[in-house]
Amino acid sequence: MHQISNLLGVLDDGTNLAPDVPRNTATTVQITQFGTATIYVDVVYNSGAPVDIEKMIGWVAKLSVNRNIDPCIRFPDIHKLGTLVPGIAYKRRLQFTLVPADTRNLALGRYFFDVWLGVPGAQQWQIIRVSTLILTPGLAWG
């Protein structure tokens, strides 16, 4: 089964938040062990205007999943680089795909994840704050 999660990421540009933009982007995502999951992140500025990621030369988006909430952990249990979803106006939608091998050796239960967007050697933004990821039982094939 392929699971899909749609999240909103906020690139804090220092301006006031629009009424419909959340101050805290933390959320909960549930995925199945041995399954495939796609996490989409639509990225907006504080104003709610879409971020044209494609114009950020050298951009990198990272999703990290850790069993421990400690942000100092250097080696996450899962580390994924994001890609842009083609055909979306303003090139604002990121996609992270988890495949069965990503969860094969993980224990079931609660993990923590966050998403960062930035340019290496320059500014980085935590567009999804530390959130909860629940890994539920699934079936292993083969």
N, C-alpha and C positions, 0 to 999 in steps of 0.2 A: 504494500500500500504506500502511495506517495502522499506525504503530508505537506500542507502548505500553510505558512504563517505570514500574515501581512502586518508589518510594523511601521511606525512613524519615527523617523530619526530627526533630531533638531540640531542644526549647526548654529551654535550660539555666537552670533555676530556682535553681541554687546548692545543691541537695540532692545526696546521693550517688546515683550511677548504679545502677540495678537491674542484676542480672547479665545480663539479656537485652537491655539497651539499649547500643548501641555508643558508645564514647567519641568515635570519629572517624566522622562520617557521609559522608566523602568516598567517591566511587564513580566508575564509568565508565558512560557512556551512549553508545550508538551510534545515529545517525540517518542517514537517506538524504537527500542533496540533492534538492530538488524534491519531497520527500515530505511527508506529514502525520504529526506525532508528538504524542502526548499524554504528558506526564509527570505522574504522580500522586504526591503527597507526603502520607503519613500523618504527622501531627505529634503527638508525645508529649512529656511532661515526662521529666526524668531518672528518675523512678520507673517509667516505662512507662505511666502513666495518660494517656489521651487528652486533648489540649488542645481545649477547646470554643472554637474560633476565633470563632464567631458572637457570643460574649459579650464579645469584645475590641472595644469600640466604636471605629469608625473604622479597623479593621485594614486593612493593605495587605500583600500578599505579592508579592515581586519575584523573578524569575529573570533573571539577566544572563549572557550568553555573550560571552566575549572571546577573541580570538586570542592575546593576550598575558596572562600570568599576573599582571602588575602590577595590584594592587588599586586603584591610584590612577587608573586610566583612567575618565574620566567618561562616555564615550560608548561603550557596549558595542555589539558587532556585532548582538546580538539582545537585546531587553529585553521581557519579558512580565510582565503582571500576572496574579496567580492568582485563581481563582474557587473558591468552595466547591462540592463535588460534592453535589447534592441527594440526600436520602434516606439519608445516612450518619449513623449514631448519633454523637452528641456533636459533629457538624459539625467533624470533625478532618481531613478529606481535602481537600487543595488540588489544583487541576488547572491545568496550563499547556499550551496547545496551540500548536504550531508549525505553520505552514502553508507551502506551497511558496514563497511570496514571501519568507519569512524567510531562506531559505538560497540563494535564486536568485543573489545576487551574492557569495557566500562561496566562498573557495578550499577545496578538499578538504583534509582533514587534522585535526590536533588543535587543539581549543579548550579553554577552561576555563570552568566555570560555577559559580555558587553560588546559594543561595536564602535570602532574608531575609524575616522576618515581623516586623511591629511596628505601632505606631501612630505616624503622623507627628507629629513634635515631642515624642515620648516615647521609650520604650525600643524598641530594635531587636534582634532575635536572628538570628544566622546559623544557620539550622536545617539547611542542607546546606552543609558546608564546601567550599572550593574543590575541584572535581572535574574529571574529564576528560570531554569530549564529543568523539567521533570523528565527523566528517562524511564519509560514504562516497558513492561515485558513485551517481547516480540518473538517471532519464530525465525530460527536460523535455518537457512536452506543450504543443502550441499554439505 
